[in-house]
C-alpha cells in the first residue's frame, strides 16, 4: 500500500477520529496531513500529525501519533503528544508487555526513546527561559521547531515532511 493510502485510511479510522474529537474539545485542530511518516518495518508505519497549537503551554497537545498495521489493515492507535517536560506512558515504559513498536530496531530504539525523553525534560526549562526573554510566541516557535527535529531524530532522521 502506498503512503497516501495509508494516510487516508489512518485519518478515516475510528481511533483517529475519536482522538481528534478529544483534541477539538480543547479548541485545537489536528491536521490530516502528517508532518512525519516513518516506515518502521514491513508491517508498521508510524505517522505523526501536527495540531494547530502556536503558543504552547505545559499540557497543550502539539501532535498526534498513529500506528498503521499493514498486515491487519488497521490504525492500531492514535495518541497525543503534549508540550511540556513529560512524555506519554508508553515511552516511559520501554519494556511494557504491550509490545511497543520501537522507533528504530533493537537497542538503538531504546536509546532513541531515552534520548527523546531527556530532550523533552531539558527543552522545557529552555522554553521557560526563552519565554521570559523573547515572549511566548517566539519561544513557542523555537520549541515546536526543536520538537519536530527531536522527534525525527528518535526515528533515525529523514522522516519529516514539509
Backbone as CSV, one residue per row, in Angstrom:
resi,resn,N_x,N_y,N_z,CA_x,CA_y,CA_z,C_x,C_y,C_z
1,UNK,0.849,-1.176,0.000,0.000,0.000,0.000,0.899,1.245,0.000
2,UNK,0.540,2.243,-0.806,1.364,3.447,-0.867,1.063,4.379,0.314
3,UNK,1.949,5.354,0.515,1.851,6.251,1.662,0.541,7.026,1.690
4,UNK,0.088,7.518,0.539,-1.150,8.307,0.503,-2.356,7.474,0.947
5,UNK,-2.383,6.218,0.581,-3.485,5.345,1.000,-3.405,5.076,2.506
6,UNK,-2.209,4.890,3.021,-2.040,4.684,4.465,-2.525,5.917,5.221
7,UNK,-2.144,7.099,4.758,-2.577,8.340,5.408,-4.100,8.458,5.355
8,UNK,-4.675,8.204,4.193,-6.129,8.304,4.033,-6.856,7.353,4.984
9,UNK,-6.399,6.111,5.051,-7.055,5.132,5.919,-6.826,5.444,7.395
10,UNK,-5.678,6.000,7.704,-5.390,6.369,9.092,-6.340,7.463,9.558
11,UNK,-6.463,8.534,8.777,-7.296,9.667,9.224,-8.794,9.376,9.163
12,UNK,-9.186,8.336,8.450,-10.606,7.962,8.436,-10.904,6.836,9.430
13,UNK,-9.882,6.395,10.171,-10.083,5.341,11.174,-10.840,5.898,12.380
14,UNK,-11.519,5.014,13.064,-12.281,5.433,14.241,-11.385,5.967,15.349
15,UNK,-10.207,5.351,15.546,-9.357,5.844,16.642,-8.802,7.233,16.321
16,UNK,-8.468,7.528,15.058,-8.017,8.874,14.703,-9.160,9.865,14.928
17,UNK,-10.341,9.535,14.452,-11.478,10.453,14.589,-11.810,10.712,16.062
18,UNK,-11.738,9.672,16.886,-12.049,9.839,18.310,-11.016,10.721,19.004
19,UNK,-9.728,10.491,18.714,-8.678,11.285,19.351,-8.726,12.733,18.859
20,UNK,-9.002,12.931,17.562,-9.123,14.288,17.022,-10.310,15.016,17.655
21,UNK,-11.401,14.295,17.926,-12.556,14.906,18.598,-12.181,15.314,20.026
22,UNK,-11.400,14.483,20.692,-10.920,14.805,22.040,-10.076,16.084,22.007
23,UNK,-9.176,16.177,21.042,-8.304,17.349,20.906,-9.141,18.602,20.624
24,UNK,-10.160,18.464,19.783,-11.038,19.598,19.448,-11.751,20.159,20.677
25,UNK,-11.985,19.321,21.677,-12.639,19.803,22.904,-11.826,20.910,23.558
26,UNK,-10.521,20.921,23.293,-9.660,21.967,23.826,-9.466,23.120,22.859
27,UNK,-10.245,23.134,21.766,-10.145,24.204,20.785,-8.952,24.055,19.856
28,UNK,-8.424,22.839,19.749,-7.245,22.562,18.935,-7.640,21.634,17.792
29,UNK,-7.175,21.953,16.605,-7.440,21.103,15.437,-6.226,20.221,15.153
30,UNK,-6.486,19.020,14.687,-5.435,18.093,14.278,-5.397,18.055,12.760
31,UNK,-4.237,18.239,12.186,-4.076,18.189,10.732,-4.350,16.775,10.229
32,UNK,-4.831,16.670,9.013,-4.996,15.355,8.387,-3.826,15.032,7.463
33,UNK,-2.823,15.911,7.464,-1.583,15.664,6.709,-0.460,15.465,7.719
34,UNK,0.219,14.332,7.675,1.275,14.099,8.664,2.478,15.003,8.442
35,UNK,3.099,15.385,9.530,4.365,16.132,9.483,5.531,15.160,9.418
36,UNK,5.262,13.917,9.911,6.285,12.884,9.878,5.646,11.551,9.508
37,UNK,6.356,10.787,8.683,5.909,9.442,8.321,7.141,8.553,8.308
38,UNK,7.061,7.434,9.012,8.202,6.514,9.104,7.724,5.084,8.914
39,UNK,8.256,4.432,7.897,8.014,3.002,7.721,8.962,2.302,8.686
40,UNK,8.394,1.714,9.739,9.192,1.076,10.786,9.807,-0.230,10.272
41,UNK,8.987,-1.024,9.600,9.429,-2.302,9.041,8.431,-2.715,7.972
42,UNK,8.423,-3.970,7.585,7.495,-4.429,6.545,6.042,-4.395,6.983
43,UNK,5.805,-4.291,8.265,4.442,-4.343,8.789,3.899,-2.987,9.243
44,UNK,4.725,-2.193,9.944,4.214,-1.000,10.615,4.702,0.302,9.998
45,UNK,3.775,1.290,9.974,4.083,2.644,9.521,3.580,3.604,10.600
46,UNK,4.483,4.463,11.074,4.109,5.444,12.083,3.919,6.783,11.402
47,UNK,2.823,7.464,11.719,2.561,8.810,11.220,2.362,9.735,12.424
48,UNK,2.828,10.974,12.270,2.669,11.963,13.335,2.065,13.210,12.703
49,UNK,0.913,13.612,13.228,0.147,14.725,12.696,0.257,15.931,13.618
50,UNK,0.589,17.111,13.081,0.672,18.306,13.923,-0.719,18.817,14.288
51,UNK,-0.756,19.624,15.319,-2.004,20.296,15.683,-1.872,21.784,15.352
52,UNK,-2.936,22.502,15.606,-2.974,23.931,15.293,-2.347,24.803,16.376
53,UNK,-1.812,24.220,17.428,-1.230,24.986,18.533,-0.052,25.819,18.039
54,UNK,-0.079,27.084,18.351,1.014,28.009,18.004,1.744,28.482,19.250
55,UNK,0.999,28.896,20.272,1.583,29.330,21.537,1.416,28.188,22.535
56,UNK,2.538,27.583,22.919,2.456,26.387,23.746,2.414,26.717,25.225
57,UNK,1.942,25.741,25.951,1.866,25.739,27.397,1.993,24.290,27.821
58,UNK,2.434,24.054,29.022,2.553,22.688,29.508,1.201,21.979,29.399
59,UNK,1.192,20.865,28.700,-0.031,20.074,28.567,-0.808,20.294,27.286
60,UNK,-0.513,21.354,26.535,-1.217,21.558,25.268,-0.761,20.511,24.256
61,UNK,-1.703,19.984,23.519,-1.415,18.913,22.566,-0.809,19.503,21.299
62,UNK,0.402,19.038,20.960,1.123,19.554,19.799,1.162,18.567,18.632
63,UNK,0.840,17.305,18.892,0.885,16.303,17.822,0.054,15.084,18.203
64,UNK,-0.299,14.321,17.178,-0.981,13.052,17.394,-0.243,11.967,16.615
65,UNK,0.079,10.883,17.292,0.838,9.776,16.727,-0.107,8.621,16.412
66,UNK,0.070,8.030,15.231,-0.721,6.864,14.846,0.207,5.749,14.374
67,UNK,-0.263,4.518,14.480,0.489,3.362,14.033,-0.390,2.533,13.095
68,UNK,0.002,2.495,11.822,-0.720,1.719,10.817,-0.106,0.324,10.743
69,UNK,-0.959,-0.698,10.790,-0.537,-2.096,10.694,-0.937,-2.603,9.319
70,UNK,0.052,-2.784,8.434,-0.239,-3.224,7.064,-0.778,-4.650,7.032
71,UNK,-0.337,-5.481,7.956,-0.799,-6.870,7.983,-2.283,-6.943,8.327
72,UNK,-2.686,-6.189,9.348,-4.083,-6.205,9.807,-4.951,-5.172,9.077
73,UNK,-4.306,-4.250,8.369,-5.013,-3.181,7.657,-5.852,-2.318,8.607
74,UNK,-5.221,-1.939,9.731,-5.910,-1.081,10.701,-4.947,-0.046,11.276
75,UNK,-5.524,1.045,11.750,-4.783,2.004,12.549,-4.867,1.495,13.980
76,UNK,-3.759,1.015,14.495,-3.730,0.359,15.800,-4.085,1.330,16.918
77,UNK,-3.540,2.538,16.848,-3.834,3.519,17.881,-3.598,4.929,17.372
78,UNK,-4.132,5.874,18.138,-3.860,7.298,17.970,-3.706,7.838,19.380
79,UNK,-2.609,8.526,19.639,-2.447,9.146,20.952,-1.750,10.491,20.803
80,UNK,-1.953,11.331,21.785,-1.469,12.709,21.744,-0.078,12.843,22.343
81,UNK,0.646,13.832,21.831,1.903,14.265,22.440,1.672,15.703,22.891
82,UNK,1.973,15.969,24.136,1.761,17.293,24.709,3.071,18.042,24.877
83,UNK,2.967,19.366,24.867,4.114,20.200,25.211,4.386,20.027,26.700
84,UNK,5.606,20.288,27.080,5.977,20.174,28.481,7.031,19.112,28.685
85,UNK,7.491,18.956,29.911,8.592,18.050,30.183,8.201,16.578,30.210
86,UNK,6.949,16.263,30.359,6.522,14.872,30.464,6.358,14.201,29.116
87,UNK,6.346,12.884,29.139,6.107,12.096,27.929,4.993,11.101,28.215
88,UNK,4.434,10.538,27.144,3.341,9.602,27.350,3.828,8.332,28.055
89,UNK,2.900,7.633,28.654,3.230,6.463,29.480,3.955,5.381,28.692
90,UNK,3.599,5.182,27.441,4.224,4.124,26.650,5.718,4.376,26.450
91,UNK,6.122,5.624,26.288,7.551,5.919,26.155,8.289,5.691,27.472
92,UNK,7.630,5.977,28.584,8.274,5.767,29.896,8.382,4.286,30.222
93,UNK,7.538,3.454,29.630,7.512,2.020,29.922,8.132,1.250,28.755
94,UNK,9.447,1.370,28.600,10.136,0.749,27.468,9.890,-0.750,27.364
95,UNK,9.720,-1.405,28.492,9.613,-2.864,28.470,8.206,-3.328,28.831
96,UNK,7.232,-2.529,28.457,5.832,-2.839,28.698,5.425,-4.123,27.977
97,UNK,4.557,-4.923,28.578,4.090,-6.137,27.914,3.193,-5.859,26.700
98,UNK,2.881,-4.588,26.435,2.051,-4.263,25.278,2.798,-4.406,23.956
99,UNK,4.088,-4.672,24.010,4.832,-4.897,22.779,4.974,-3.651,21.926
100,UNK,5.558,-2.629,22.488,5.752,-1.359,21.800,6.530,-1.552,20.497
101,UNK,6.091,-0.871,19.434,6.827,-0.843,18.175,7.834,0.289,18.307
102,UNK,9.110,-0.068,18.372,10.157,0.909,18.647,10.449,1.773,17.420
103,UNK,10.974,2.994,17.654,11.250,3.913,16.548,12.424,3.480,15.676
104,UNK,13.306,2.642,16.224,14.441,2.084,15.496,14.622,0.656,15.995
105,UNK,15.268,-0.190,15.206,15.417,-1.591,15.620,16.301,-1.774,16.853
106,UNK,15.975,-2.783,17.645,16.805,-3.240,18.746,17.131,-2.213,19.798
107,UNK,18.361,-2.308,20.308,18.832,-1.442,21.376,18.829,0.021,20.942
108,UNK,19.058,0.280,19.654,19.053,1.669,19.162,17.690,2.321,19.393
109,UNK,16.616,1.538,19.309,15.286,2.066,19.582,15.140,2.512,21.027
110,UNK,15.646,1.685,21.956,15.596,2.049,23.380,16.420,3.302,23.648
111,UNK,17.611,3.378,23.055,18.458,4.562,23.228,17.778,5.808,22.682
112,UNK,17.142,5.676,21.523,16.475,6.819,20.900,15.325,7.328,21.765
113,UNK,14.560,6.415,22.350,13.459,6.810,23.232,14.009,7.510,24.464
114,UNK,15.054,6.962,25.055,15.670,7.561,26.247,16.166,8.975,25.948
115,UNK,16.778,9.168,24.795,17.263,10.496,24.407,16.104,11.468,24.199
116,UNK,14.997,10.986,23.608,13.841,11.860,23.397,13.235,12.279,24.737
117,UNK,13.145,11.341,25.668,12.624,11.667,26.999,13.499,12.736,27.650
118,UNK,14.812,12.569,27.565,15.738,13.557,28.131,15.583,14.904,27.428
119,UNK,15.401,14.879,26.104,15.208,16.132,25.368,13.943,16.838,25.856
120,UNK,12.834,16.095,26.008,11.577,16.717,26.452,11.778,17.428,27.791
121,UNK,12.478,16.777,28.702,12.685,17.367,30.026,13.584,18.597,29.940
122,UNK,14.702,18.503,29.242,15.646,19.617,29.151,15.076,20.788,28.355
123,UNK,14.354,20.485,27.294,13.849,21.554,26.427,12.799,22.417,27.125
124,UNK,12.135,21.849,28.130,11.100,22.635,28.793,11.708,23.776,29.610
125,UNK,12.794,23.505,30.289,13.484,24.579,31.019,13.967,25.661,30.072
126,UNK,14.499,25.252,28.948,14.950,26.218,27.943,13.767,27.048,27.441
127,UNK,12.633,26.396,27.172,11.440,27.122,26.721,11.027,28.173,27.747
128,UNK,10.984,27.787,29.014,10.545,28.731,30.052,11.460,29.947,30.123
129,UNK,12.760,29.724,29.994,13.696,30.855,29.981,13.503,31.728,28.747
130,UNK,13.360,31.101,27.584,13.159,31.873,26.351,11.828,32.616,26.368
131,UNK,10.827,32.021,26.987,9.536,32.701,27.079,9.673,34.016,27.846
132,UNK,10.468,34.005,28.907,10.704,35.238,29.681,11.460,36.271,28.849
133,UNK,12.453,35.817,28.091,13.305,36.724,27.322,12.675,37.181,26.010
134,UNK,12.004,36.262,25.315,11.556,36.526,23.945,10.041,36.634,23.789
135,UNK,9.306,36.221,24.793,7.853,36.187,24.698,7.364,34.789,24.291
136,UNK,6.103,34.565,24.551,5.519,33.234,24.328,5.554,32.823,22.869
137,UNK,5.215,33.717,21.960,5.126,33.345,20.540,6.476,32.905,19.988
138,UNK,7.521,33.695,20.212,8.851,33.349,19.705,9.383,32.083,20.376
139,UNK,9.231,31.980,21.684,9.701,30.789,22.401,8.940,29.548,21.929
140,UNK,7.656,29.689,21.671,6.848,28.564,21.188,7.313,28.102,19.813
141,UNK,7.568,29.055,18.925,8.054,28.696,17.586,9.363,27.931,17.670
142,UNK,10.257,28.381,18.528,11.550,27.705,18.690,11.359,26.301,19.266
143,UNK,10.501,26.196,20.293,10.278,24.882,20.912,9.655,23.917,19.914
144,UNK,8.644,24.365,19.170,7.986,23.486,18.198,8.957,23.024,17.105
145,UNK,9.793,23.921,16.608,10.775,23.532,15.589,11.740,22.496,16.160
146,UNK,12.166,22.708,17.383,13.071,21.779,18.041,12.385,20.443,18.339
147,UNK,11.109,20.500,18.711,10.324,19.282,18.977,10.309,18.368,17.755
148,UNK,10.012,18.924,16.584,9.937,18.099,15.377,11.295,17.514,15.022
149,UNK,12.356,18.272,15.235,13.706,17.745,14.978,14.036,16.609,15.942
150,UNK,13.702,16.787,17.216,13.980,15.747,18.218,13.161,14.487,17.928
151,UNK,11.918,14.667,17.538,11.080,13.518,17.205,11.644,12.784,15.992
152,UNK,12.073,13.534,14.993,12.660,12.920,13.802,13.942,12.160,14.153
153,UNK,14.774,12.738,15.011,15.994,12.045,15.449,15.661,10.724,16.126
154,UNK,14.575,10.708,16.909,14.184,9.482,17.588,13.912,8.370,16.580
155,UNK,13.412,8.743,15.420,13.081,7.761,14.375,14.210,7.565,13.364
156,UNK,15.395,8.063,13.665,16.538,7.827,12.806,16.813,8.912,11.793
157,UNK,15.993,9.950,11.740,16.206,11.099,10.848,15.693,10.892,9.434
158,UNK,15.402,12.001,8.787,14.960,11.982,7.396,13.514,11.636,7.163
159,UNK,12.670,11.771,8.198,11.261,11.385,8.080,10.291,12.547,8.082
160,UNK,10.795,13.772,8.260,9.920,14.940,8.294,9.442,15.300,6.899
161,UNK,8.235,15.828,6.845,7.649,16.297,5.595,7.334,17.770,5.744
162,UNK,7.453,18.484,4.649,7.073,19.898,4.580,7.558,20.675,5.688
